[in-house]
Amino acid sequence: MARIKGALATRKRRNKVLKAAKGYYGAKSKLFKTAKQAIMKSGNYAYIGRKQRKRDFRRLWITRISAAAKINGMNYSTFINGLKKAGVTLNRKMIAETAARDLESFAKLAETARAAL
């Protein structure tokens, strides 16, 4: 029986890593070992970034809501508390969109929150 070598699988695996590292600086895009390390590191950064993006957007929404609530004479916490007591179940993303795009609707939300307090 002939001896089977793993050359094809090895070459495929290495080419896959090098293709993923395309565009990286210097040896990170040319040499397999450094490319593999760079890919692993960038994968970790991407994983962490997916979590951070959720935090960053929530912070942005809260900032927008807070600014619009101050225009209407309330602070953020009393506005959200008033909405909860009024039974309004809009999420922060939608409230922030309303605050950024349609101030009249947001003013009505603020009045609803103020009335519920």
OpenMM code with the backbone's topology and positions (N, CA, C; nanometers):
from openmm import Vec3, app, unit

residues = "MET ALA ARG ILE LYS GLY ALA LEU ALA THR ARG LYS ARG ARG ASN LYS VAL LEU LYS ALA ALA LYS GLY TYR TYR GLY ALA LYS SER LYS LEU PHE LYS THR ALA LYS GLN ALA ILE MET LYS SER GLY ASN TYR ALA TYR ILE GLY ARG LYS GLN ARG LYS ARG ASP PHE ARG ARG LEU TRP ILE THR ARG ILE SER ALA ALA ALA LYS ILE ASN GLY MET ASN TYR SER THR PHE ILE ASN GLY LEU LYS LYS ALA GLY VAL THR LEU ASN ARG LYS MET ILE ALA GLU THR ALA ALA ARG ASP LEU GLU SER PHE ALA LYS LEU ALA GLU THR ALA ARG ALA ALA LEU".split()
positions = [
    Vec3(0.0824, -0.1193, 0.0000),
    Vec3(0.0000, 0.0000, 0.0000),
    Vec3(0.0866, 0.1254, 0.0000),
    Vec3(0.0385, 0.2253, -0.0703),
    Vec3(0.1129, 0.3508, -0.0770),
    Vec3(0.0928, 0.4312, 0.0508),
    Vec3(0.1950, 0.5052, 0.0869),
    Vec3(0.1877, 0.5891, 0.2049),
    Vec3(0.1118, 0.7183, 0.1707),
    Vec3(0.0180, 0.7556, 0.2560),
    Vec3(-0.0612, 0.8752, 0.2293),
    Vec3(-0.0017, 0.9913, 0.3076),
    Vec3(0.0217, 1.0983, 0.2356),
    Vec3(0.0750, 1.2179, 0.2997),
    Vec3(-0.0350, 1.3241, 0.3054),
    Vec3(-0.0201, 1.4178, 0.3958),
    Vec3(-0.1237, 1.5199, 0.4147),
    Vec3(-0.0939, 1.6504, 0.3432),
    Vec3(-0.0205, 1.6417, 0.2329),
    Vec3(0.0232, 1.7648, 0.1659),
    Vec3(-0.0948, 1.8490, 0.1175),
    Vec3(-0.1934, 1.7862, 0.0591),
    Vec3(-0.3068, 1.8613, 0.0043),
    Vec3(-0.3844, 1.9322, 0.1154),
    Vec3(-0.4132, 1.8598, 0.2229),
    Vec3(-0.4873, 1.9187, 0.3348),
    Vec3(-0.4078, 2.0307, 0.3998),
    Vec3(-0.2758, 2.0094, 0.4145),
    Vec3(-0.1903, 2.1104, 0.4757),
    Vec3(-0.1871, 2.2365, 0.3906),
    Vec3(-0.1710, 2.2185, 0.2589),
    Vec3(-0.1655, 2.3335, 0.1683),
    Vec3(-0.2980, 2.4104, 0.1699),
    Vec3(-0.4091, 2.3360, 0.1719),
    Vec3(-0.5408, 2.4010, 0.1772),
    Vec3(-0.5571, 2.4831, 0.3052),
    Vec3(-0.5168, 2.4226, 0.4161),
    Vec3(-0.5286, 2.4910, 0.5456),
    Vec3(-0.4438, 2.6172, 0.5480),
    Vec3(-0.3212, 2.6056, 0.4983),
    Vec3(-0.2310, 2.7212, 0.4982),
    Vec3(-0.2795, 2.8302, 0.4036),
    Vec3(-0.3298, 2.7916, 0.2885),
    Vec3(-0.3807, 2.8914, 0.1936),
    Vec3(-0.5033, 2.9629, 0.2490),
    Vec3(-0.5841, 2.8887, 0.3249),
    Vec3(-0.7019, 2.9487, 0.3867),
    Vec3(-0.6606, 3.0570, 0.4867),
    Vec3(-0.5596, 3.0274, 0.5671),
    Vec3(-0.5103, 3.1238, 0.6653),
    Vec3(-0.4493, 3.2440, 0.5948),
    Vec3(-0.3664, 3.2187, 0.4914),
    Vec3(-0.3016, 3.3288, 0.4206),
    Vec3(-0.4034, 3.4157, 0.3470),
    Vec3(-0.5101, 3.3546, 0.2967),
    Vec3(-0.6148, 3.4321, 0.2304),
    Vec3(-0.6865, 3.5221, 0.3308),
    Vec3(-0.7093, 3.4712, 0.4512),
    Vec3(-0.7740, 3.5510, 0.5551),
    Vec3(-0.6843, 3.6658, 0.6008),
    Vec3(-0.5514, 3.6476, 0.5917),
    Vec3(-0.4566, 3.7492, 0.6368),
    Vec3(-0.4183, 3.8460, 0.5250),
    Vec3(-0.4851, 3.8368, 0.4120),
    Vec3(-0.4541, 3.9229, 0.2984),
    Vec3(-0.4776, 4.0691, 0.3383),
    Vec3(-0.3810, 4.1546, 0.3074),
    Vec3(-0.3930, 4.2952, 0.3409),
    Vec3(-0.3281, 4.3323, 0.4728),
    Vec3(-0.2836, 4.2342, 0.5493),
    Vec3(-0.2145, 4.2633, 0.6743),
    Vec3(-0.0751, 4.3165, 0.6425),
    Vec3(-0.0174, 4.3890, 0.7380),
    Vec3(0.1101, 4.4557, 0.7179),
    Vec3(0.2273, 4.3590, 0.7261),
    Vec3(0.3185, 4.3706, 0.6333),
    Vec3(0.4455, 4.2983, 0.6372),
    Vec3(0.4312, 4.1481, 0.6331),
    Vec3(0.5069, 4.0801, 0.7203),
    Vec3(0.5123, 3.9339, 0.7201),
    Vec3(0.3816, 3.8700, 0.7633),
    Vec3(0.2956, 3.9487, 0.8267),
    Vec3(0.1676, 3.8935, 0.8737),
    Vec3(0.0800, 3.8454, 0.7589),
    Vec3(0.1062, 3.8946, 0.6393),
    Vec3(0.0277, 3.8503, 0.5240),
    Vec3(0.1026, 3.7507, 0.4369),
    Vec3(0.2305, 3.7255, 0.4682),
    Vec3(0.3124, 3.6413, 0.3815),
    Vec3(0.3519, 3.5074, 0.4454),
    Vec3(0.3873, 3.5106, 0.5735),
    Vec3(0.4369, 3.3918, 0.6405),
    Vec3(0.3249, 3.3244, 0.7194),
    Vec3(0.3190, 3.1928, 0.7078),
    Vec3(0.2072, 3.1187, 0.7669),
    Vec3(0.1996, 3.1354, 0.9187),
    Vec3(0.3132, 3.1201, 0.9856),
    Vec3(0.3117, 3.1219, 1.1312),
    Vec3(0.2652, 3.2572, 1.1851),
    Vec3(0.3216, 3.3657, 1.1326),
    Vec3(0.2814, 3.4988, 1.1800),
    Vec3(0.1401, 3.5325, 1.1343),
    Vec3(0.1028, 3.4846, 1.0157),
    Vec3(-0.0334, 3.5087, 0.9671),
    Vec3(-0.1350, 3.4398, 1.0576),
    Vec3(-0.1032, 3.3175, 1.0996),
    Vec3(-0.1944, 3.2437, 1.1871),
    Vec3(-0.2117, 3.3155, 1.3207),
    Vec3(-0.1014, 3.3661, 1.3757),
    Vec3(-0.1094, 3.4409, 1.5005),
    Vec3(-0.1917, 3.5680, 1.4840),
    Vec3(-0.1720, 3.6370, 1.3716),
    Vec3(-0.2457, 3.7604, 1.3460),
    Vec3(-0.3944, 3.7334, 1.3288),
    Vec3(-0.4271, 3.6231, 1.2618),
    Vec3(-0.5676, 3.5850, 1.2415),
    Vec3(-0.6335, 3.5537, 1.3759),
    Vec3(-0.5626, 3.4815, 1.4619),
    Vec3(-0.6181, 3.4480, 1.5930),
    Vec3(-0.6412, 3.5746, 1.6763),
    Vec3(-0.5443, 3.6664, 1.6722),
    Vec3(-0.5560, 3.7912, 1.7469),
    Vec3(-0.6707, 3.8759, 1.6927),
    Vec3(-0.6809, 3.8833, 1.5599),
    Vec3(-0.7873, 3.9646, 1.5008),
    Vec3(-0.9240, 3.9026, 1.5279),
    Vec3(-0.9289, 3.7696, 1.5345),
    Vec3(-1.0537, 3.7030, 1.5702),
    Vec3(-1.0979, 3.7371, 1.7109),
    Vec3(-1.0008, 3.7453, 1.8029),
    Vec3(-1.0315, 3.7849, 1.9406),
    Vec3(-1.0829, 3.9281, 1.9462),
    Vec3(-1.0163, 4.0176, 1.8708),
    Vec3(-1.0599, 4.1563, 1.8664),
    Vec3(-1.2008, 4.1671, 1.8096),
    Vec3(-1.2299, 4.0888, 1.7063),
    Vec3(-1.3627, 4.0924, 1.6443),
    Vec3(-1.4690, 4.0436, 1.7420),
    Vec3(-1.4367, 3.9391, 1.8177),
    Vec3(-1.5299, 3.8846, 1.9172),
    Vec3(-1.5612, 3.9893, 2.0240),
    Vec3(-1.4554, 4.0528, 2.0737),
    Vec3(-1.4724, 4.1563, 2.1758),
    Vec3(-1.5501, 4.2746, 2.1177),
    Vec3(-1.5190, 4.3094, 1.9932),
    Vec3(-1.5842, 4.4232, 1.9280),
    Vec3(-1.7330, 4.4040, 1.9099),
    Vec3(-1.7753, 4.2809, 1.8862),
    Vec3(-1.9188, 4.2543, 1.8715),
    Vec3(-1.9926, 4.2811, 2.0009),
    Vec3(-1.9273, 4.2564, 2.1141),
    Vec3(-1.9882, 4.2860, 2.2433),
    Vec3(-1.9869, 4.4372, 2.2700),
    Vec3(-1.8739, 4.5022, 2.2355),
    Vec3(-1.8594, 4.6450, 2.2615),
    Vec3(-1.9563, 4.7280, 2.1788),
    Vec3(-1.9851, 4.6809, 2.0565),
    Vec3(-2.0762, 4.7551, 1.9693),
    Vec3(-2.2143, 4.7693, 2.0335),
    Vec3(-2.2596, 4.6643, 2.1003),
    Vec3(-2.3893, 4.6682, 2.1686),
    Vec3(-2.3878, 4.7715, 2.2812),
    Vec3(-2.2767, 4.7741, 2.3576),
    Vec3(-2.2632, 4.8721, 2.4659),
    Vec3(-2.2602, 5.0144, 2.4116),
    Vec3(-2.1821, 5.0324, 2.3039),
    Vec3(-2.1648, 5.1664, 2.2479),
    Vec3(-2.2965, 5.2223, 2.1953),
    Vec3(-2.3743, 5.1372, 2.1280),
    Vec3(-2.5019, 5.1844, 2.0759),
    Vec3(-2.5979, 5.2183, 2.1889),
    Vec3(-2.5996, 5.1364, 2.2929),
    Vec3(-2.6882, 5.1666, 2.4062),
    Vec3(-2.6499, 5.2996, 2.4701),
    Vec3(-2.5192, 5.3255, 2.4843),
    Vec3(-2.4735, 5.4534, 2.5392),
    Vec3(-2.5164, 5.5699, 2.4505),
    Vec3(-2.5062, 5.5510, 2.3178),
    Vec3(-2.5468, 5.6550, 2.2241),
    Vec3(-2.6958, 5.6844, 2.2357),
    Vec3(-2.7768, 5.5782, 2.2426),
    Vec3(-2.9214, 5.5960, 2.2548),
    Vec3(-2.9565, 5.6706, 2.3827),
    Vec3(-2.8933, 5.6319, 2.4926),
    Vec3(-2.9213, 5.6956, 2.6211),
    Vec3(-2.8819, 5.8431, 2.6163),
    Vec3(-2.7700, 5.8746, 2.5523),
    Vec3(-2.7260, 6.0141, 2.5402),
    Vec3(-2.8267, 6.0960, 2.4604),
    Vec3(-2.8751, 6.0394, 2.3498),
    Vec3(-2.9733, 6.1105, 2.2665),
    Vec3(-3.1043, 6.1329, 2.3414),
    Vec3(-3.1489, 6.0290, 2.4122),
    Vec3(-3.2734, 6.0410, 2.4884),
    Vec3(-3.2572, 6.1456, 2.5987),
    Vec3(-3.1428, 6.1439, 2.6650),
    Vec3(-3.1163, 6.2373, 2.7734),
    Vec3(-3.1181, 6.3814, 2.7231),
    Vec3(-3.0555, 6.4056, 2.6083),
    Vec3(-3.0512, 6.5409, 2.5521),
    Vec3(-3.1914, 6.5894, 2.5159),
    Vec3(-3.2698, 6.5019, 2.4539),
    Vec3(-3.4055, 6.5403, 2.4156),
    Vec3(-3.4951, 6.5571, 2.5383),
    Vec3(-3.4721, 6.4767, 2.6415),
    Vec3(-3.5518, 6.4893, 2.7643),
    Vec3(-3.5214, 6.6218, 2.8335),
    Vec3(-3.3949, 6.6648, 2.8313),
    Vec3(-3.3580, 6.7928, 2.8928),
    Vec3(-3.4257, 6.9091, 2.8212),
    Vec3(-3.4410, 6.8972, 2.6873),
    Vec3(-3.5120, 7.0008, 2.6114),
    Vec3(-3.6562, 7.0123, 2.6602),
    Vec3(-3.7135, 6.8979, 2.6979),
    Vec3(-3.8514, 6.8942, 2.7447),
    Vec3(-3.8635, 6.9091, 2.8973),
    Vec3(-3.7563, 6.9506, 2.9612),
    Vec3(-3.7630, 6.9821, 3.1038),
    Vec3(-3.7592, 6.8630, 3.1971),
    Vec3(-3.7018, 6.7523, 3.1545),
    Vec3(-3.6891, 6.6340, 3.2400),
    Vec3(-3.5465, 6.5824, 3.2286),
    Vec3(-3.5081, 6.4999, 3.3244),
    Vec3(-3.3824, 6.4295, 3.3040),
    Vec3(-3.4130, 6.2866, 3.2588),
    Vec3(-3.3087, 6.2137, 3.2224),
    Vec3(-3.3257, 6.0820, 3.1606),
    Vec3(-3.3985, 5.9846, 3.2523),
    Vec3(-3.3567, 5.9788, 3.3778),
    Vec3(-3.4113, 5.8768, 3.4674),
    Vec3(-3.5595, 5.8998, 3.4965),
    Vec3(-3.5986, 6.0244, 3.5148),
    Vec3(-3.7406, 6.0504, 3.5396),
    Vec3(-3.8234, 6.0258, 3.4144),
    Vec3(-3.7649, 6.0539, 3.2979),
    Vec3(-3.8350, 6.0285, 3.1717),
    Vec3(-3.8622, 5.8790, 3.1534),
    Vec3(-3.7587, 5.7972, 3.1728),
    Vec3(-3.7738, 5.6516, 3.1570),
    Vec3(-3.8683, 5.5963, 3.2634),
    Vec3(-3.8572, 5.6470, 3.3865),
    Vec3(-3.9459, 5.6032, 3.4944),
    Vec3(-4.0912, 5.6365, 3.4614),
    Vec3(-4.1130, 5.7565, 3.4083),
    Vec3(-4.2477, 5.7963, 3.3710),
    Vec3(-4.3049, 5.7102, 3.2597),
    Vec3(-4.2209, 5.6757, 3.1620),
    Vec3(-4.2668, 5.5894, 3.0527),
    Vec3(-4.3037, 5.4505, 3.1048),
    Vec3(-4.2239, 5.3989, 3.1976),
    Vec3(-4.2541, 5.2673, 3.2542),
    Vec3(-4.3856, 5.2693, 3.3314),
    Vec3(-4.4062, 5.3756, 3.4083),
    Vec3(-4.5307, 5.3860, 3.4856),
    Vec3(-4.6518, 5.4068, 3.3948),
    Vec3(-4.6276, 5.4716, 3.2780),
    Vec3(-4.7364, 5.4940, 3.1831),
    Vec3(-4.7658, 5.3699, 3.1002),
    Vec3(-4.6791, 5.2714, 3.1079),
    Vec3(-4.6993, 5.1475, 3.0335),
    Vec3(-4.6533, 5.1539, 2.8896),
    Vec3(-4.5666, 5.2492, 2.8581),
    Vec3(-4.5110, 5.2601, 2.7229),
    Vec3(-4.3964, 5.1609, 2.7106),
    Vec3(-4.4053, 5.0715, 2.6114),
    Vec3(-4.3057, 4.9651, 2.5999),
    Vec3(-4.2143, 4.9844, 2.4787),
    Vec3(-4.1798, 5.1089, 2.4486),
    Vec3(-4.0824, 5.1341, 2.3422),
    Vec3(-3.9425, 5.1081, 2.3950),
    Vec3(-3.8573, 5.0511, 2.3106),
    Vec3(-3.7195, 5.0297, 2.3549),
    Vec3(-3.6368, 5.1563, 2.3324),
    Vec3(-3.5181, 5.1584, 2.3882),
    Vec3(-3.4349, 5.2786, 2.3835),
    Vec3(-3.3952, 5.3153, 2.2413),
    Vec3(-3.3781, 5.2165, 2.1573),
    Vec3(-3.3407, 5.2440, 2.0184),
    Vec3(-3.4501, 5.3254, 1.9490),
    Vec3(-3.5740, 5.2845, 1.9656),
    Vec3(-3.6853, 5.3538, 1.9000),
    Vec3(-3.7086, 5.4924, 1.9620),
    Vec3(-3.6929, 5.5025, 2.0932),
    Vec3(-3.7086, 5.6326, 2.1587),
    Vec3(-3.5999, 5.7279, 2.1100),
    Vec3(-3.4777, 5.6786, 2.0955),
    Vec3(-3.3664, 5.7617, 2.0478),
    Vec3(-3.3894, 5.8060, 1.9039),
    Vec3(-3.4434, 5.7171, 1.8195),
    Vec3(-3.4756, 5.7546, 1.6813),
    Vec3(-3.5810, 5.8646, 1.6800),
    Vec3(-3.6804, 5.8513, 1.7652),
    Vec3(-3.7846, 5.9536, 1.7750),
    Vec3(-3.7249, 6.0861, 1.8224),
    Vec3(-3.6345, 6.0783, 1.9175),
    Vec3(-3.5714, 6.1994, 1.9708),
    Vec3(-3.4875, 6.2690, 1.8639),
    Vec3(-3.4207, 6.1903, 1.7802),
    Vec3(-3.3321, 6.2483, 1.6793),
    Vec3(-3.4089, 6.3005, 1.5578),
    Vec3(-3.5197, 6.2343, 1.5209),
    Vec3(-3.5861, 6.2659, 1.3950),
    Vec3(-3.7177, 6.3439, 1.4092),
    Vec3(-3.7894, 6.3211, 1.5188),
    Vec3(-3.9235, 6.3788, 1.5309),
    Vec3(-3.9444, 6.4326, 1.6728),
    Vec3(-3.9106, 6.5598, 1.6917),
    Vec3(-3.9159, 6.6183, 1.8255),
    Vec3(-4.0586, 6.6351, 1.8776),
    Vec3(-4.1557, 6.6536, 1.7867),
    Vec3(-4.2940, 6.6687, 1.8325),
    Vec3(-4.3449, 6.5395, 1.8958),
    Vec3(-4.3155, 6.4264, 1.8322),
    Vec3(-4.3562, 6.2968, 1.8889),
    Vec3(-4.2872, 6.2724, 2.0222),
    Vec3(-4.1591, 6.3117, 2.0294),
    Vec3(-4.0867, 6.2935, 2.1553),
    Vec3(-4.1473, 6.3806, 2.2641),
    Vec3(-4.1912, 6.5017, 2.2273),
    Vec3(-4.2546, 6.5897, 2.3257),
    Vec3(-4.3828, 6.5264, 2.3794),
    Vec3(-4.4568, 6.4566, 2.2920),
    Vec3(-4.5779, 6.3872, 2.3370),
    Vec3(-4.5426, 6.2730, 2.4323),
    Vec3(-4.4330, 6.2016, 2.4005),
    Vec3(-4.3860, 6.0961, 2.4919),
    Vec3(-4.3482, 6.1556, 2.6269),
    Vec3(-4.2829, 6.2715, 2.6237),
    Vec3(-4.2421, 6.3375, 2.7483),
    Vec3(-4.3645, 6.3789, 2.8290),
    Vec3(-4.4679, 6.4281, 2.7620),
    Vec3(-4.5911, 6.4651, 2.8319),
    Vec3(-4.6578, 6.3414, 2.8939),
    Vec3(-4.6553, 6.2297, 2.8196),
    Vec3(-4.7107, 6.1044, 2.8718),
    Vec3(-4.6340, 6.0608, 2.9965),
    Vec3(-4.5014, 6.0726, 2.9892),
    Vec3(-4.4183, 6.0329, 3.1037),
    Vec3(-4.4433, 6.1254, 3.2228),
    Vec3(-4.4567, 6.2556, 3.1952),
    Vec3(-4.4789, 6.3525, 3.3029),
    Vec3(-4.6157, 6.3289, 3.3700),
    Vec3(-4.7153, 6.2946, 3.2879),
    Vec3(-4.8496, 6.2713, 3.3419),
    Vec3(-4.8550, 6.1461, 3.4293),
    Vec3(-4.7722, 6.0477, 3.3985),
    Vec3(-4.7724, 5.9219, 3.4732),
    Vec3(-4.7030, 5.9339, 3.6085),
    Vec3(-4.6221, 6.0358, 3.6240),
    Vec3(-4.5467, 6.0509, 3.7505),
    Vec3(-4.6326, 6.1094, 3.8609),
] * unit.nanometer
topology = app.Topology()
chain = topology.addChain("A")
for resn in residues:
    res = topology.addResidue(resn, chain)
    for name in ("N", "CA", "C"):
        topology.addAtom(name, app.Element.getBySymbol(name[0]), res)
